[in-house]
Amino acid sequence: MRRIVKVVFWTGLLVTAAGLVWAENAIGVASGAAAFLVDRGQVQGNATIMEGAVVETRSSSSRLMLNNGLRLQLEPQSRAKVFAERVILEQGAGRLTQAGPARLVVKGLQVAPNEKDTQIHVALNPQGAVRVTALQGAAEVTTVEGLLLARVNAGNTLAFEPQAATAAPPYQVEGCLSAGAEGILLKDATTNVLFDLRGENLAHYAGRYVQVTASQWPNAQPAGGASQVLRVVQVKVLPMSCPAPSGRDNQPSRSTPTSHRSSGRTKAVVAGVAIAGGVAAATVGLTGDEQPPPTISR
């Protein structure tokens, strides 16, 4: 009898220890009002998420809540691979409400809030294009190496389509070129990213709306608050007007040009990624509550 009691006692300790190890290795929780999959196993209600787990939704949405603060609601028919430092969206779409130190990665792009209380809708279409909508606040889209591709302001949508890899990723940006004490600068009209331009006779185009074909200038220090330095290959003047110079150092304003293309659509190529503006935002219709579940189970 004592031997049986001892066996039961030690078995209980082992089960408790295994549970503690499982809890310590957990990186978050997934929950859903309807059944969803975690590592191909069906879950009803809540599930503890481990490093590298794959979460898939069916007819309803599912909410991911990681210990590091990330909050992501997956839309129906979506799939994501979850790690402690990043979530990789492999299919479908989702709404990012908090990121913390974690990153949302999709097709080699990183999406993160640029302001507090930002809400971002990210969708991956079957053709491989990524659509990013800032529902509230502003979002930043970078490469996995951290190179800034675009800033998406509240209420705007940009579509990203990575191009074929090349030795020197191409750039084609456009906007009002300014020349002053801070250097030759151009804020791209599509991506809202400020570039420091280097090349011959660029000051000649000051105050003009231009399209610039260029390549990145590695290891160069950007001036004037720009994020990148570009080595200009070609400049083309476009039939759009720019705001009048501000008067300081005869430098034109970096604000939006006073007229727009008749099509209402703009496009840029930054670091080999084609970025389109003027696209319609995807319809966001998510289900499920916004509160953490009361229990964690599997």
Backbone torsions as a table, in degrees:
resi	resn	phi	psi	omega
1	MET	NA	-45.2	178.3
2	ARG	-61.1	-38.3	179.9
3	ARG	-63.7	-40.9	179.1
4	ILE	-63.2	-42.9	179.5
5	VAL	-61.5	-42.6	179.7
6	LYS	-63.5	-42.2	179.3
7	VAL	-61.6	-45.5	178.3
8	VAL	-62.2	-41.2	-179.4
9	PHE	-61.8	-51.1	-179.4
10	TRP	-66.7	-35.9	176.4
11	THR	-62.1	-41.0	178.1
12	GLY	-63.0	-40.1	178.0
13	LEU	-63.6	-41.4	180.0
14	LEU	-64.5	-42.6	178.2
15	VAL	-62.5	-42.9	178.7
16	THR	-63.1	-43.6	179.6
17	ALA	-63.2	-41.8	179.2
18	ALA	-62.6	-38.5	178.4
19	GLY	-65.3	-38.8	178.6
20	LEU	-66.0	-41.8	177.5
21	VAL	-62.2	-42.5	178.4
22	TRP	-60.2	-45.3	-179.0
23	ALA	-64.5	-39.4	-179.5
24	GLU	-66.7	-33.2	-178.7
25	ASN	-85.4	-9.7	179.7
26	ALA	-67.8	140.3	179.4
27	ILE	-108.8	-4.8	179.1
28	GLY	168.6	-165.4	-175.9
29	VAL	-135.5	143.7	170.6
30	ALA	-117.0	142.1	179.4
31	SER	-142.5	155.8	179.4
32	GLY	-160.6	149.9	178.6
33	ALA	-72.9	-25.6	178.0
34	ALA	-123.9	173.8	-177.1
35	ALA	-62.9	141.7	173.5
36	PHE	-141.3	177.9	-175.6
37	LEU	-114.7	140.5	169.7
38	VAL	-127.7	116.5	-175.4
39	ASP	51.8	43.3	176.7
40	ARG	70.3	2.4	175.8
41	GLY	-98.0	134.8	-177.1
42	GLN	-73.8	137.1	-179.6
43	VAL	-125.9	139.4	174.8
44	GLN	-120.1	115.8	-179.7
45	GLY	100.4	-104.5	-175.2
46	ASN	-124.4	155.6	177.1
47	ALA	-145.9	137.8	172.4
48	THR	-75.5	133.6	-176.6
49	ILE	-105.1	129.8	176.9
50	MET	-105.7	166.7	179.9
51	GLU	-56.5	126.3	177.2
52	GLY	84.3	7.0	-179.6
53	ALA	-67.3	147.0	177.2
54	VAL	-108.7	121.2	179.6
55	VAL	-107.8	128.8	-179.5
56	GLU	-127.6	136.9	176.9
57	THR	-103.2	157.4	176.7
58	ARG	-111.8	-107.6	-176.3
59	SER	-85.6	-9.4	-177.7
60	SER	-128.8	168.0	179.7
61	SER	-83.9	165.1	176.2
62	SER	-138.9	144.9	-176.4
63	ARG	-110.1	129.7	175.9
64	LEU	-101.9	131.5	178.4
65	MET	-131.2	102.8	-178.1
66	LEU	-89.4	154.8	-178.5
67	ASN	-62.3	-25.9	-177.9
68	ASN	-83.9	1.4	174.8
69	GLY	111.7	-13.1	-177.8
70	LEU	-66.6	136.6	175.4
71	ARG	-129.0	118.9	-177.7
72	LEU	-138.2	126.5	176.1
73	GLN	-103.9	115.5	179.7
74	LEU	-82.3	133.0	176.0
75	GLU	-74.2	166.6	174.7
76	PRO	-56.0	148.8	179.0
77	GLN	60.5	41.5	180.0
78	SER	-123.4	160.8	179.6
79	ARG	-144.0	138.2	178.9
80	ALA	-141.5	142.5	174.3
81	LYS	-101.8	127.6	-167.5
82	VAL	-110.9	127.5	173.3
83	PHE	-126.9	164.6	-178.4
84	ALA	-63.4	-33.0	-175.5
85	GLU	-103.3	-8.5	-179.6
86	ARG	-160.7	155.1	171.8
87	VAL	-122.4	125.6	-177.9
88	ILE	-100.9	114.6	176.3
89	LEU	-80.7	113.4	-176.3
90	GLU	-99.1	-20.2	-177.7
91	GLN	-161.2	144.5	173.2
92	GLY	84.3	-139.4	-173.1
93	ALA	-153.1	165.9	178.5
94	GLY	-162.2	166.0	178.5
95	ARG	-116.7	120.6	-179.8
96	LEU	-96.2	119.5	180.0
97	THR	-107.7	-25.2	174.4
98	GLN	-145.8	145.8	179.6
99	ALA	-120.4	-35.4	-175.2
100	GLY	58.9	-141.4	178.7
101	PRO	-82.8	-6.8	-178.2
102	ALA	-81.3	167.1	-177.9
103	ARG	-128.9	146.3	171.1
104	LEU	-98.9	119.4	-175.9
105	VAL	-113.9	134.3	177.4
106	VAL	-148.0	123.1	179.6
107	LYS	52.0	41.1	178.0
108	GLY	79.4	7.0	178.1
109	LEU	-110.7	147.9	175.6
110	GLN	-110.9	133.5	-179.4
111	VAL	-120.3	130.4	-178.1
112	ALA	-148.9	152.0	176.0
113	PRO	-66.2	146.4	175.5
114	ASN	-108.3	-5.4	-180.0
115	GLU	-141.3	162.7	176.9
116	LYS	-68.7	146.2	178.1
117	ASP	62.7	25.3	177.3
118	THR	-74.8	142.4	173.0
119	GLN	-123.7	128.5	-173.7
120	ILE	-126.0	131.4	173.6
121	HIS	-102.9	126.7	-178.5
122	VAL	-123.4	128.3	-179.1
123	ALA	-131.2	137.4	177.5
124	LEU	-112.8	117.5	-179.5
125	ASN	-88.7	165.0	-176.0
126	PRO	-60.2	-22.3	179.8
127	GLN	-83.3	-5.5	176.3
128	GLY	99.1	0.6	177.8
129	ALA	-81.6	147.0	-178.6
130	VAL	-113.0	128.1	179.4
131	ARG	-113.2	124.4	-176.7
132	VAL	-118.2	122.8	178.8
133	THR	-120.1	127.7	174.5
134	ALA	-88.4	99.8	-179.5
135	LEU	-71.4	-34.2	179.8
136	GLN	-152.9	135.0	-176.4
137	GLY	74.2	-163.2	-176.9
138	ALA	-123.5	151.7	-178.8
139	ALA	-122.9	153.5	173.0
140	GLU	-118.7	139.3	176.6
141	VAL	-118.8	125.8	-178.4
142	THR	-129.7	169.2	169.0
143	THR	-77.0	169.9	179.1
144	VAL	-65.6	-19.1	176.5
145	GLU	-83.7	-6.0	177.5
146	GLY	97.4	6.6	179.1
147	LEU	-75.4	125.0	-177.1
148	LEU	-69.4	124.8	177.3
149	LEU	-100.5	-41.1	-177.2
150	ALA	-163.5	154.7	168.2
151	ARG	-113.2	125.4	-178.6
152	VAL	-105.4	114.7	-177.7
153	ASN	-82.1	162.2	-177.1
154	ALA	-54.0	132.4	178.0
155	GLY	84.4	-1.2	-178.1
156	ASN	-107.2	157.6	178.1
157	THR	-131.2	135.0	173.0
158	LEU	-124.2	144.1	177.2
159	ALA	-109.3	131.7	-176.0
160	PHE	-116.6	133.3	179.1
161	GLU	-136.8	100.2	178.7
162	PRO	-58.6	136.0	179.6
163	GLN	-95.2	175.4	177.8
164	ALA	-61.0	139.7	-177.9
165	ALA	-65.5	138.5	176.6
166	THR	-133.2	165.1	179.7
167	ALA	-63.3	-38.6	177.8
168	ALA	-125.5	97.5	-178.5
169	PRO	-53.5	131.5	-175.2
170	PRO	-76.8	156.4	174.4
171	TYR	-129.6	135.9	169.8
172	GLN	-143.1	105.6	-175.3
173	VAL	-126.9	160.8	179.8
174	GLU	-146.7	151.8	-179.9
175	GLY	165.3	-169.3	179.7
176	CYS	-84.3	123.0	-178.8
177	LEU	-87.4	134.1	178.8
178	SER	-122.5	144.4	179.6
179	ALA	-130.3	125.9	-179.9
180	GLY	-165.4	-160.4	-177.6
181	ALA	-63.7	-26.2	-179.3
182	GLU	-82.1	-7.6	-179.6
183	GLY	114.8	-166.9	178.9
184	ILE	-97.2	113.6	-173.2
185	LEU	-123.0	151.4	176.2
186	LEU	-147.6	125.5	175.0
187	LYS	-98.5	115.1	-176.2
188	ASP	-63.8	135.2	-174.9
189	ALA	-71.0	-24.1	-178.3
190	THR	-90.0	-48.5	-170.8
191	THR	-93.5	-12.0	-176.8
192	ASN	61.3	26.0	179.0
193	VAL	-102.4	134.4	-179.6
194	LEU	-92.5	129.3	-178.3
195	PHE	-115.4	144.3	172.8
196	ASP	-97.5	114.1	-175.1
197	LEU	-95.2	138.0	176.8
198	ARG	-127.2	134.8	179.4
199	GLY	164.3	-177.3	-176.4
200	GLU	-89.5	139.1	171.9
201	ASN	60.7	26.6	-178.5
202	LEU	-71.2	-31.1	-179.7
203	ALA	-61.0	-20.9	179.1
204	HIS	-61.4	-24.7	-176.0
205	TYR	-99.2	10.9	-179.3
206	ALA	-57.3	134.0	179.6
207	GLY	82.4	1.6	-179.5
208	ARG	-105.4	151.3	174.9
209	TYR	-89.2	117.9	-171.6
210	VAL	-130.6	159.1	169.6
211	GLN	-109.4	126.8	-174.9
212	VAL	-114.6	128.4	171.5
213	THR	-103.5	129.1	-171.2
214	ALA	-156.5	178.3	171.9
215	SER	-133.2	159.4	-178.9
216	GLN	-71.4	142.6	176.9
217	TRP	-99.3	99.5	-174.3
218	PRO	-63.7	144.1	173.2
219	ASN	65.6	5.2	176.8
220	ALA	-82.7	143.2	-178.8
221	GLN	-87.3	116.7	-178.6
222	PRO	-65.7	146.8	177.5
223	ALA	-110.2	163.7	172.3
224	GLY	65.0	22.6	179.7
225	GLY	82.2	8.0	179.3
226	ALA	-71.1	157.5	-179.9
227	SER	-93.0	-25.0	-177.1
228	GLN	-144.8	156.7	173.5
229	VAL	-106.9	129.6	180.0
230	LEU	-114.7	137.9	173.2
231	ARG	-93.2	109.9	-171.3
232	VAL	-76.6	132.7	177.4
233	VAL	-102.7	-39.1	-176.7
234	GLN	-149.6	144.5	175.9
235	VAL	-125.5	131.3	178.9
236	LYS	-127.3	124.2	179.0
237	VAL	-79.9	129.2	179.8
238	LEU	-106.7	153.8	-175.6
239	PRO	-79.6	63.0	175.9
240	MET	-135.0	147.0	-177.3
241	SER	-95.5	155.2	178.6
242	CYS	-116.3	157.7	175.8
243	PRO	-59.4	155.5	179.2
244	ALA	-66.4	154.2	177.8
245	PRO	-56.3	147.8	-178.5
246	SER	-76.5	-16.2	-178.8
247	GLY	98.0	-20.6	179.6
248	ARG	-88.0	114.3	-177.6
249	ASP	57.5	25.1	-178.2
250	ASN	54.6	33.2	-175.7
251	GLN	-98.8	124.1	179.8
252	PRO	-64.7	156.7	175.9
253	SER	-65.8	149.9	178.0
254	ARG	-94.2	15.3	-177.5
255	SER	-76.0	178.7	-177.1
256	THR	-65.9	141.8	176.9
257	PRO	-59.5	156.6	-172.6
258	THR	-81.6	-5.9	175.5
259	SER	-139.5	162.0	-175.2
260	HIS	-131.6	161.6	177.9
261	ARG	-62.4	146.6	-177.4
262	SER	-63.2	-27.5	-178.4
263	SER	-74.3	-20.5	-177.8
264	GLY	76.2	8.1	-177.8
265	ARG	-121.4	140.7	176.2
266	THR	-128.2	161.4	-178.3
267	LYS	-150.4	143.9	177.4
268	ALA	-137.4	159.7	172.1
269	VAL	-124.2	117.6	-178.0
270	VAL	-126.2	120.6	179.4
271	ALA	53.0	37.4	176.7
272	GLY	81.9	7.4	178.2
273	VAL	-110.4	122.1	177.0
274	ALA	-78.1	128.5	-176.1
275	ILE	-125.4	120.1	-177.5
276	ALA	-110.3	137.0	174.4
277	GLY	-109.6	175.9	179.5
278	GLY	71.6	19.4	179.6
279	VAL	-94.4	153.6	-179.6
280	ALA	-73.8	140.7	177.3
281	ALA	-73.2	145.3	176.9
282	ALA	-71.0	148.3	177.7
283	THR	-69.3	128.0	-179.2
284	VAL	-104.5	111.3	179.5
285	GLY	-135.8	82.1	-176.1
286	LEU	-99.8	150.9	175.7
287	THR	-119.1	164.3	-179.3
288	GLY	105.8	150.0	-177.3
289	ASP	-79.1	169.2	-178.0
290	GLU	-100.6	2.4	-176.2
291	GLN	-99.5	147.7	176.6
292	PRO	-62.1	145.1	179.4
293	PRO	-68.7	153.2	-176.6
294	PRO	-73.8	-22.8	-177.5
295	THR	-133.6	161.9	176.9
296	ILE	-119.4	121.0	-178.4
297	SER	-149.5	170.2	179.4
298	ARG	-143.9	NA	NA
